[in-house]
Amino acid sequence: MTNKFQEMQKRIQSADPERLVSYINMLDKFLLYTLVANSFPQEIISDIVSKWELAVKKTIDQEANSRTQFMENTLGGRLAKKQNEPDGEAIRLNFLDILLTAKMIVSKNLSLNQDSNEDDDNTNIAN
């Protein structure tokens, strides 16, 4: 084994594994965004993002409907409702707001925001 390889092994063993993996995953996402943004026409990227958004919205609807049924049809749900726990509609609105934020980040990273400033090009937001 070479010294560089042994040094890398020691560094890996002493590193926080979650943080190490998250940094590598961040690079993977940057590379993927760069590859897609520079290889696919914007129309295809936009279509993919729209289909992704539709799939996430469907999941949000299912989760919100399940929450509503739980709160209306079970003793635990009625107790949660009495304690002002969020109902299905509150969860739906919260998740849709999170989806909007995610879509903004994805669109920015894939250069779907044609009206963004040139100065913002170095602020790729992926994690």
Secondary structure in CASP SS format (residue, H / E / C, confidence):
PFRMAT SS
TARGET T0000
AUTHOR 0000-0000-0000
METHOD secondary structure of the structure
MODEL  1
M C 1.00
T C 1.00
N H 1.00
K H 1.00
F H 1.00
Q H 1.00
E H 1.00
M H 1.00
Q H 1.00
K H 1.00
R H 1.00
I H 1.00
Q H 1.00
S H 1.00
A C 1.00
D C 1.00
P H 1.00
E H 1.00
R H 1.00
L H 1.00
V H 1.00
S H 1.00
Y H 1.00
I H 1.00
N H 1.00
M H 1.00
L H 1.00
D H 1.00
K H 1.00
F H 1.00
L H 1.00
L H 1.00
Y H 1.00
T H 1.00
L H 1.00
V H 1.00
A H 1.00
N H 1.00
S H 1.00
F C 1.00
P C 1.00
Q H 1.00
E H 1.00
I H 1.00
I H 1.00
S H 1.00
D H 1.00
I H 1.00
V H 1.00
S H 1.00
K H 1.00
W H 1.00
E H 1.00
L H 1.00
A H 1.00
V H 1.00
K H 1.00
K H 1.00
T H 1.00
I H 1.00
D H 1.00
Q H 1.00
E H 1.00
A H 1.00
N H 1.00
S H 1.00
R H 1.00
T H 1.00
Q H 1.00
F H 1.00
M H 1.00
E H 1.00
N H 1.00
T C 1.00
L H 1.00
G H 1.00
G H 1.00
R H 1.00
L H 1.00
A H 1.00
K H 1.00
K H 1.00
Q C 1.00
N C 1.00
E C 1.00
P C 1.00
D C 1.00
G H 1.00
E H 1.00
A H 1.00
I H 1.00
R H 1.00
L H 1.00
N H 1.00
F H 1.00
L H 1.00
D H 1.00
I H 1.00
L H 1.00
L H 1.00
T H 1.00
A H 1.00
K H 1.00
M H 1.00
I H 1.00
V H 1.00
S H 1.00
K H 1.00
N H 1.00
L C 1.00
S C 1.00
L C 1.00
N C 1.00
Q C 1.00
D C 1.00
S C 1.00
N C 1.00
E H 1.00
D H 1.00
D H 1.00
D H 1.00
N H 1.00
T C 1.00
N C 1.00
I C 1.00
A C 1.00
N C 1.00
END
